[in-house]
């Protein structure tokens, strides 16, 4: 082999080795660049005790190298709170300050913990059983309603009265059937277990239980009126939290039977006029209620 051939072989081998080394170094550089790229992750701002709800004030978003992100780590506030800022998760084990928040250490509120976890402080949950067809698609967890009691009662003289009265206003709905306020879908924290879909379905039920958040005193009012009459409720529009002085409605008022002449006999003219006016007012209220229901069903 002459010197020229040896030189060419040396140059070729040198270039080949240089390419191999360059490719290795480029791959190593890309690997470290990818690993060093910073991404957002959610960590505990302070010690979070077992059973505590994951509220925004307990956690914070920080930037860390991607290679330090732990499996199942939650990355943003939106993953732990609903649209209204309601906590969706509860800590199943303590989470230390600065520790990444992992879905494996959390329970989904409502789904695993039941209704008790979403009852506001100093409130109670009171439940009413309703016909499914009357509320399905209209009332949902988180809605606000007014509760109306329809009662039959007698006065001291033995006279019977039939009356409907709004007994509570601006009451929060906690659950409708198996749907609970703030409940997380199973797919967001893990795979569905066998039989879970059937267990969480209300399709086979003819009646649904609706639960409300009320004070201890309000729960007594509901207990008394539900045992003596029928409870129904009307849906409030979003943002309406006004408490109004609503007069009760009775059959006597609607039918105009309360109008009497000075002699003690019912005045046909007055009774007829009162009845017409009351029925017009009642029909107007019904039309407004139907328009509101149609708005929410669309």
VENQUI-V93217 format. One record per residue. N is the residue number from 1. RES is the residue in three letters. SS is DSSP state (alpha for helix, beta for strand, coil for the rest). Layout:
# VENQUI-V93217
N & RES & SS
N & RES & SS
This chain:
# VENQUI-V93217
1 & UNK & coil
2 & UNK & coil
3 & UNK & alpha
4 & UNK & alpha
5 & UNK & alpha
6 & UNK & alpha
7 & UNK & alpha
8 & UNK & alpha
9 & UNK & alpha
10 & UNK & alpha
11 & UNK & alpha
12 & UNK & alpha
13 & UNK & alpha
14 & UNK & alpha
15 & UNK & alpha
16 & UNK & alpha
17 & UNK & alpha
18 & UNK & alpha
19 & UNK & alpha
20 & UNK & alpha
21 & UNK & alpha
22 & UNK & alpha
23 & UNK & alpha
24 & UNK & alpha
25 & UNK & alpha
26 & UNK & alpha
27 & UNK & alpha
28 & UNK & alpha
29 & UNK & alpha
30 & UNK & alpha
31 & UNK & alpha
32 & UNK & alpha
33 & UNK & alpha
34 & UNK & alpha
35 & UNK & alpha
36 & UNK & alpha
37 & UNK & coil
38 & UNK & beta
39 & UNK & beta
40 & UNK & beta
41 & UNK & beta
42 & UNK & beta
43 & UNK & beta
44 & UNK & beta
45 & UNK & coil
46 & UNK & coil
47 & UNK & coil
48 & UNK & beta
49 & UNK & coil
50 & UNK & coil
51 & UNK & coil
52 & UNK & coil
53 & UNK & beta
54 & UNK & coil
55 & UNK & coil
56 & UNK & alpha
57 & UNK & alpha
58 & UNK & alpha
59 & UNK & beta
60 & UNK & beta
61 & UNK & beta
62 & UNK & beta
63 & UNK & beta
64 & UNK & beta
65 & UNK & beta
66 & UNK & alpha
67 & UNK & alpha
68 & UNK & alpha
69 & UNK & coil
70 & UNK & coil
71 & UNK & coil
72 & UNK & coil
73 & UNK & beta
74 & UNK & coil
75 & UNK & coil
76 & UNK & coil
77 & UNK & alpha
78 & UNK & alpha
79 & UNK & alpha
80 & UNK & coil
81 & UNK & beta
82 & UNK & coil
83 & UNK & coil
84 & UNK & coil
85 & UNK & coil
86 & UNK & coil
87 & UNK & beta
88 & UNK & coil
89 & UNK & beta
90 & UNK & beta
91 & UNK & beta
92 & UNK & coil
93 & UNK & coil
94 & UNK & coil
95 & UNK & beta
96 & UNK & coil
97 & UNK & coil
98 & UNK & coil
99 & UNK & coil
100 & UNK & beta
101 & UNK & coil
102 & UNK & beta
103 & UNK & alpha
104 & UNK & alpha
105 & UNK & alpha
106 & UNK & beta
107 & UNK & beta
108 & UNK & beta
109 & UNK & coil
110 & UNK & beta
111 & UNK & coil
112 & UNK & coil
113 & UNK & coil
114 & UNK & beta
115 & UNK & alpha
116 & UNK & alpha
117 & UNK & alpha
118 & UNK & alpha
119 & UNK & coil
120 & UNK & coil
121 & UNK & coil
122 & UNK & coil
123 & UNK & coil
124 & UNK & beta
125 & UNK & beta
126 & UNK & beta
127 & UNK & beta
128 & UNK & beta
129 & UNK & beta
130 & UNK & beta
131 & UNK & beta
132 & UNK & alpha
133 & UNK & alpha
134 & UNK & alpha
135 & UNK & alpha
136 & UNK & coil
137 & UNK & coil
138 & UNK & coil
139 & UNK & coil
140 & UNK & coil
141 & UNK & coil
142 & UNK & coil
143 & UNK & coil
144 & UNK & beta
145 & UNK & beta
146 & UNK & beta
147 & UNK & beta
148 & UNK & beta
149 & UNK & beta
150 & UNK & beta
151 & UNK & beta
152 & UNK & beta
153 & UNK & beta
154 & UNK & beta
155 & UNK & coil
156 & UNK & coil
157 & UNK & coil
158 & UNK & coil
159 & UNK & coil
160 & UNK & beta
161 & UNK & beta
162 & UNK & beta
163 & UNK & beta
164 & UNK & beta
165 & UNK & beta
166 & UNK & beta
167 & UNK & beta
168 & UNK & beta
169 & UNK & beta
170 & UNK & beta
171 & UNK & beta
172 & UNK & beta
173 & UNK & beta
174 & UNK & beta
175 & UNK & beta
176 & UNK & beta
177 & UNK & coil
178 & UNK & coil
179 & UNK & beta
180 & UNK & beta
181 & UNK & coil
182 & UNK & coil
183 & UNK & coil
184 & UNK & coil
185 & UNK & coil
186 & UNK & alpha
187 & UNK & alpha
188 & UNK & alpha
189 & UNK & coil
190 & UNK & coil
191 & UNK & coil
192 & UNK & coil
193 & UNK & coil
194 & UNK & coil
195 & UNK & coil
196 & UNK & alpha
197 & UNK & alpha
198 & UNK & alpha
199 & UNK & alpha
200 & UNK & coil
201 & UNK & coil
202 & UNK & coil
203 & UNK & coil
204 & UNK & coil
205 & UNK & coil
206 & UNK & coil
207 & UNK & beta
208 & UNK & beta
209 & UNK & beta
210 & UNK & beta
211 & UNK & beta
212 & UNK & beta
213 & UNK & beta
214 & UNK & beta
215 & UNK & coil
216 & UNK & alpha
217 & UNK & alpha
218 & UNK & alpha
219 & UNK & alpha
220 & UNK & alpha
221 & UNK & alpha
222 & UNK & alpha
223 & UNK & alpha
224 & UNK & alpha
225 & UNK & alpha
226 & UNK & alpha
227 & UNK & alpha
228 & UNK & alpha
229 & UNK & beta
230 & UNK & beta
231 & UNK & beta
232 & UNK & beta
233 & UNK & beta
234 & UNK & beta
235 & UNK & beta
236 & UNK & coil
237 & UNK & coil
238 & UNK & coil
239 & UNK & coil
240 & UNK & coil
241 & UNK & coil
242 & UNK & coil
243 & UNK & coil
244 & UNK & coil
245 & UNK & coil
246 & UNK & coil
247 & UNK & coil
248 & UNK & coil
249 & UNK & beta
250 & UNK & beta
251 & UNK & alpha
252 & UNK & alpha
253 & UNK & alpha
254 & UNK & alpha
255 & UNK & alpha
256 & UNK & coil
257 & UNK & coil
258 & UNK & coil
259 & UNK & coil
260 & UNK & coil
261 & UNK & coil
262 & UNK & coil
263 & UNK & coil
264 & UNK & coil
265 & UNK & coil
266 & UNK & coil
267 & UNK & coil
268 & UNK & alpha
269 & UNK & alpha
270 & UNK & alpha
271 & UNK & alpha
272 & UNK & alpha
273 & UNK & alpha
274 & UNK & alpha
275 & UNK & alpha
276 & UNK & alpha
277 & UNK & alpha
278 & UNK & alpha
279 & UNK & alpha
280 & UNK & alpha
281 & UNK & alpha
282 & UNK & alpha
283 & UNK & alpha
284 & UNK & alpha
285 & UNK & alpha
286 & UNK & alpha
287 & UNK & alpha
288 & UNK & alpha
289 & UNK & alpha
290 & UNK & alpha
291 & UNK & alpha
292 & UNK & alpha
293 & UNK & alpha
294 & UNK & alpha
295 & UNK & alpha
296 & UNK & alpha
297 & UNK & alpha
298 & UNK & coil
